[in-house]
Amino acid sequence: MSESPKNPTVVDADDLPEQLRIRREKREAIIARGSEAYPVAVARTTSLKAIRETHKDLGIDIATGVTESVVGRVIFKRDTGKLCFATIREGDGTELQAMLSLDKVGQESLDLWKSEIDLGDLVSVTGEVITSKRGELSILTSNWALASKSLRPLPVEHKPLSEETRVRMRYVDLIVRPEARSNARLRPQVMRSLRETFNKRDFIEVETPMLQVMHGGAAARPFKTFSNAYDMDLYLRIAPELFLKRCIVGGLERVFEINRNFRNEGADSSHSPEFAMIESYESFGDWNSIAALTQQLVQDAAMATSGNHIVTHHDGRQLDLGGKWREANLFDLISEGVGESVTPQTSLEDLKKIATKLGMKIDPKWITGKLAEEIFEHVCKDQLAGPIFVKGYPIDTSPLVRAHREIPGIAEKWDLYVEGFELATGYSELIDPVIQRERLIEQASLGAKGDLEAMQLDEDFLRAMEYAMPPMGGMGMGVDRLLMALTGLGIRETILFPLVKPEE
C-alpha cells in the first residue's frame, strides 16, 4: 500500500527558512515551560497615546510614581547586560520606550526577555512612567508578559514593501507603514463627513439589495451567481439606482446610500471590480442642484480631512478643490480636441472617420454616442485636471436621463473630473414611464446584439414609475475615487483590501 500524500496545509519545520524555524522553536519553548504564547488576556490599564498625552511635559530623568500596564508591538529591541531597551507601538502608530533592568524584573525574567522576545511580538509591560536620562518618556518595567508571539519577522525597515506586497499583505503594510495607517483612518473621516452633509440637507440614508434578479442602473457588465434557495440566477449589484428611485416614488423625497457595487470589467489605477459608491436622489431637483450638492460633499470632505479646500497629496502636490468649479460642454471639448466641429447630430460614419484619423480602435458594437464619448476621452484626457463638470452627454448612452430641455440630442447629464479621472456623475432624471420603457427596450435590443453592458427591461421598476415619479436630480460618486482625489493615491491604495489574484 502506497504512502498517503502529505497534507499541503501542514507546515514541515524542516522546510522552513531559518528565522521562521527559530521563532517556532521559541513558541514551543514558551509552552514547554508552562507559559502561554497566546494568552486570552494580558494586563492593560491605558493606551500609549494616553500616556504620551498625560505626561507630555515631563522633564529629563523624572519618576512620576504612576504605574501603568500597556500593550504594543515590539519594533525595536536592544539587549545589554543589566539593562534592556525596547520600543513598542500601538495600532494608531503611537510609540513608547520600555526599559527592563535587572534590579526591577530579576535575572530569570530578563533572560527570558532576551531569549524569547523578537521584533513583531505583541507584549504587555507594567511599570512606572518615567523619563530617561535622555528625556525619553518610558515605562520602567517591573514585569512583562507576551501577548502574542509573531512567527514571522517584520520587513526590514530600509527595504520598502513593493506595491504588490502592500496590497496583498495589507496587514503587514499597516504594521510597518504610517501612510497605510493614516489612509485606513481617512476613509471613516470621509464617510462621516458625507453623512453629515447629507443629514444637514434632510436626506435619508437607506439600504437596497446587493443581490438582484435583474441588473440595471448603469452600463456595466455584471457578476452572475445562483441562488440554491430560490433556484434562480441572480446578479451582484452594479448600481443601486433603480431601487433608490423606487424610494423616491414612495415619498422618501431625498435619499442616499453608501453602497458596494460589483462590475465584471477591467481593473486598473482607477477601476476595481468591487468598489464603494455613494448614490443620492433629490426630489424636485435637477442636474444643476445635484451638481451643487456634489461640490459641497467633496469640499466638506476636504475640510474634514485636511482642514482646507486645498488638499496635499501623498507626493506633496496640492489640489485646489475650493471655489466654484468650472463647467464645459462635452461636444465643445470634443470639437476643440479634434480640430473640427462635432455636435450631437454628427453621424456615426463621420465620427468613425475622426476616430480613424486619431488612430483609435473602434469597437463595431459602439453606437453613435458611445463613439463620441470614446473620442472625448481620447483627446481630452490630459485636460481634465479639474475639478470640472463636463456637461451634455449623448442621449443614446443615457437611458435613464432626461433629454436636455433646450439642446436636441443630448441628456441633462454631467461627469465630474478631478485629476484626470471621473469622480462623479449627475443627472436630471427621466421620470416619464412611457419614454423610459422605450429606452429600456432599446437597451434590451442592444443586449440581444451582444452588448454585455446594456441594461435589462425591468418591469417592476417601470410599474413603480407609473405611480408618478417626481422630477428629481440624481448623483453617483465613487467613494474610493473621492479618496483618490483627496490623497493622490491609486484606487488599490484607497481600498483597504482590494481584490488580488491568488499567489502562485
N, C-alpha and C positions, 0 to 999 in steps of 0.2 A: 504494500500500500504506500502510495507516494505521500510525501510531507505536505501538510496544508500550507498554502502560501501565507506569508506574513501579513498581518493586518497593516495596511499602509498608514493608518492613523496612529499607530503605536510608535513612540519615539524610542529609537535604539540609542542608548547613551554612547555607545562606541562610535556611532556615526556622526555625533555632534561636533561642531567646532569647539576648540578648547575652552573659550570663555563661557559658552553655554553649558558645557560639561561641568566646569568648576562650580558654576552657580547652582546647578542641580545637586552637586555633592554637598554644597553648603546647606541647601534646603534639607537634605537627608540628615545631615549632622545636627541641625537645629531640632528636628523632630526626634532624632535618636536620643538626645539628652533631655527629652521630656518638655521641651518648649514648643511654641507654635510659630510656624512660618506665616500662617494666615489666620490670625485670631478673629473672633467675632466682634471684638471691640477693643479699643485702646483708650488711654487717658487723653482727654482733650477738653480744656476749660475755656479756651478762647482761640481766636484766629491770629495768624501772623500779622495780618493787616491791622487788627485791633491793637495789638501790642505796639506796632510802629506808630499808630496814631496817638495812643495814650502816652507813650514815652518818647515822643519825637524831639523834645527839648532837653533831654538828659545831657549832662556834661561828660567829660572824659573820666573813666575809672570810677563810676558811681555804682553802688549797690542799692537797689530800691527796696529790698525787703519783701518784694512781691513775688510769690511763687505761682507759676502757671504751667499748664501742660499744653503743648502744641504739637501739631502733626504736619509733616511736609515730606516732600521727595528729596532725597539726598542728591544734590547736583555738584557738590564739591566736597572733597574729603582730604584732610592732611593729618596723618598719624605720626606723632613723635613719641618720645619715651613716656613721659608722665602727663602730657597734655595733648589732646586731640582736638582738631577743629573740623567743623562741617558747615556747609551752607545748605539749608533746607528751603524748599519752595512750595508754596501753596498753588492751587489751581488758578487763582487770579494773577499769578506771577509774582506776588509778594515774597520776598526772601528774608531770611533771618539766620544769624550765625548761632550755632550750638557749640559750646565748649565743654569737653569732658576731661576732667582732671582726676588723677589717681586718688587724691585725698577725698574727693566728693563721691566717686562711684565705686571705688575699690578695684583691686587688681583683676579679679575674675571678670567683672563687668567690662572693664577697659579692654581686656584681652579679647573678649567676645566681640566687642565693637570693632576692634581692629581686624579680626579674622572673618567675621560673618557679614558685616555690612558693606554693601557695594553701592556705587553710583546707580541711581534709579530706584533704590529701595525706598519704600514709604516707612517712616519711623515716627514714633511718639517720643518726645523728650520732655521731662519735667524738671523744673529748676527755677532758680531766682533770676529775675530780669535784671541785667546789669549792662554797663558799658565797659568795654575792654580798655586797656591802657592806650589803645589807638583810637578810642572813641566809638568803636563798633558796637551797636546795640546787639545784645546776645542773651542767650539762655545759658546760665551756668548750671549744667545738668547735674542733678542728684540721682536720677535713674532714667532709664530709657527702655523702650520696647519696640520690637519690629511690628509694623502694622501690615506690611505685605512685601514678600520677597520678590524682587524683579529677577526673572530668569534670563532676561536678555539685556545686554548693555545698551546704554543710550548712545546715539550717534556722536561721533567726535565733533566737538564744537567748531573747529576750524574747517570742517568739511560740510558745507550746507547740503541739506537734502535736495535732491532733484525735484522738479515739479511733479513728475510722475509718482515719486515716492511720497511726496507731501499729500497728494490726492489719495493714493492707495492706502497709506498708513496715517490717516489724519490724527489718530490718537497719539502717535509719536510726534507729529508736527505740532500738536497742541502742547506737548510737554516741552519741546526744545525751542519753539519759535514764538517770541512775543507777538509778532504780527498775526499769527494764526489765532492766538487767544483774543486779541483785540477785534479781529474780524468776526469771530464767533459771537462776541458780545455786541457787535454793531447791529446785527440783524434784529434782536429783540428791541433795541432802541428805535430802529426804523419802524418796526411793527407797531410799537406803542404810539409813535408819532402819527402814523397813518390812521390808527383807530381814533386818536384824539381829534384829528382834523375832521374826520367823518362825523364823530359824535357832536362836535360843535355845530355841524350843519344838519343835525337831526336825521342822519342816515341810520338805518337799522342793519346790524350785521346778521346775516343768515347763512345757512349751510345747505348746499344742494348735492345731489348724488354724484359720486365718483364713478360708480358702475351704472352704465346707461344701456337701455335696449337699442338706442339709436344714437349715433354720434352727430353732433351739429354745433353751431355757434362759431365755427371758424373753418377756414380752408386748410385742412391738415389731414395727414394720414394717421388713422387711429391704431392703437393696440387692441387686439381682439382676444377675448378669453371665453370661457364656457362655464356656465353655472350648472353644477350637478343637481342642485335642489330644484331648479326651475326647468332643467333640461332645455336650455336655450343659450344661444350665443349672446355675449354682452361685450360692450366696449368700455375701455377706460376713457374717462372724460378728456376731451380735447379743449373744452371751454365750458363755463357754467352759464353762458348767455341765455339759452332758451329757457332754463329753469328760473333764472333771475327775472326774466321778462314775465314769466307766469306770476311771480310775486307782485310785480307792478300791476298786472291785470286784477289781482286780488285785493288791491288797495294799499299795499305797502309801498308808499309813494317814493321813498328813497331807500335803496338797498345797496349793500356791498357785501362782497365775500372775499376773504383771503383764502385762496384755494390752491390745491396741487393739480396740475394738468399733465397729461402724458401724450406726446406726439411722436409717432413712429417714423422719424425722419432724421436728417443729418445732425451730427454733433460737432461743434467747433468752439471757437473762443467766445461766442455769444449765443450758442444754442445747446440745450441739454434735453434729452428725451423726457426727463421728469423735471418739472420746474414749478416754481411758486408764482402765482399771479394774483393781482388784486383787480376785481372787476366790479363796476358800480353802475347804477342806473338812477336817473333823476327825472321823475315825472314833471312835465311842463318845462323841461329844459331842452337844450339843443346842443349842437356841436360847439357853439361858442361858450355856453355856460359850462359845459363839461371840460372845455379847454382851460377855463379859468380855475376850475376845481383841481384839475391835474397839476397846473402850475403851483397852486397853493400846497398841494400834497407834497410835491418834490421840495419846494422851498422850506416847508415846515420840517421835513425830514433832514434837510441840510442843517437847519438851525439846531435841531435836536441832537445831531451827532457831531457837529463842528462848531456850533455857536456862531455860525456865519453862513451867508449865502455863497461865499467864495470857499469852495472845498479844496483841500490839499490832498492830492493823490499819493499813493504809496511811493512813487518815484520823485516826489517833490513838485510835480507840475500842479498848477492851480486851474480850477474851472469855476467860472463865474455863473452861478445859477440865479442871480438876483435880477431885479427889474422886470420889465415886460418883455416877453420873449418874441423873437422875430417870427413872422409868418411869410410863407411864399406859396405860390400856386404850382402844383405839380407839373402841369404842362408848360408853364413858363420856364421852369427849371430844365425840363427836357429840351425845350427849344434852344435855350442858352447852351446846353451841353453838347448838342449835335450840330449847332450852327445853322439850323433852318427851322421854320415854323412847324410845330407839331401841336395838334389840337385834339380834343376828344373825338372829332369827326375824321381824323386821319385814318385811312383804311389799313387793314391788316397787311395788304400787299406792300403799301408804302412803308409801313413800319418794318417789314421784313427786309426791304431794301436798305433802310437805315441801319438795321442791326447787322446786316451782312457787311456794310462799309466799316462798321465798328469792329468787325472780326468776332462777333458773338456767335455762339452756338444756339440754334433755335430749335426748341422742342416742338415737334409738329402738333402736339396737343394744346399748345398755348392759344388761347383766344386773344382777341384784339387788345383788351385791357391788360391782360397778363403780360403780353409782349411790351406794351407801353411801360409798365412798371419795371420790367427787367431792363429796358433801355435806361430808364431813370436811375436805377441802382448802378448800372454800368458806368454812366457818365457823371453821376453826381456824388458818388460815394465819398470822394475826398473833400466835398464842400459842405458836409453835414456835421461839423463840429458842434454846432448848436449852442444852446438849445434853440431849435427851430421847429415850428409847426408847418409841415408840408400838407397843403390842403387841396381837396378836389380830386379824388381818385376816380378811376373809370367805374361807371355804373355796373358794367358786366362782371366785375370782380368783387362787387359789394352787394351780395344778395339780400342782406338783412338791413340795408341802409336806405334812407330816404333819398330820392333824387334831389339834386340841387334845385332850390326854389327859383333860380333865375337862369343858370347856365345848363343847356341841354348836354347830355352825355356823361355827366359826372355826378357823383354822390356827395352828400354832405359828410365827408369823411376826411379826417386828418391823421397823419402819423407824426409823432413827436420823435425827433432825432437828437441825440446827445452823444458827443464823442464818436460820431460816425455810425452808431447803431440805433435801431428803432427801440425806443424805451416804452412808448405807449401808443395806443390808437384810440380815436374817439369818433363818435357819430351823432348825427340826428337820426334817430331810429325810425325804420319803416314800421308803420302801425296799421296800414290798410291790409286786411287779411286776404282780399282778392288778389292784389298785386303780389303779396308775399307768396301766395300759392303758386302764381305764375313763375316767380323767381325760383322757388324750390323745385318746381317741375323741370325748369331749365337745368338746375344743378343735378337732378336725378338723371337727366339725359346725358350730361357730361360724364357722370359716373358710369353710365352704361357704356360709354365710348372709351372707358379706360382711365379716366381722371380719378386717381386714388384719393385726391384731396377734396373732391366735390362733396357737398352736403347731401343728406338724405331727406326725403319727403316725410316730415314729422306731422302726422295728422292731429295728434293731441295738442301740439303747440299751435297749429292753425285753429283748432277748436277754441283754445284759450283766447287767441286774438279776436275771435268772432264775438267774444263777450265785451268787446270795446277796450282797447289798449290806449291809454292816454298818450299824447305827444311826450317825447322824452329824449334826453341825451344819454348816451352810454359810453363807457370807457373801460379799456383793459390795459393794465400796466404790469410788466414783469417785475416782481419783487427782487429777483436775483439781478436783473439788469439795473434796477434802481441802485442796488449796492455797487454795481459796476460803475455807475455814474458818480457815486459818492467817493469811491476808493481808487478808481482807475484800474482795478484788477479784472482778470478774465472771469468768465462765469464759473469755471471749475474751482476758483478760489473763493467765490462768494457763496457757493453751496457747500455745506459742511461735509456731506458725504455724497458727491456726485457719482453717477453710475460709471463704473470702470469694468473693462473686460477682466475675467479671472486670470490669475497668473498662470503661466505655463506649468 
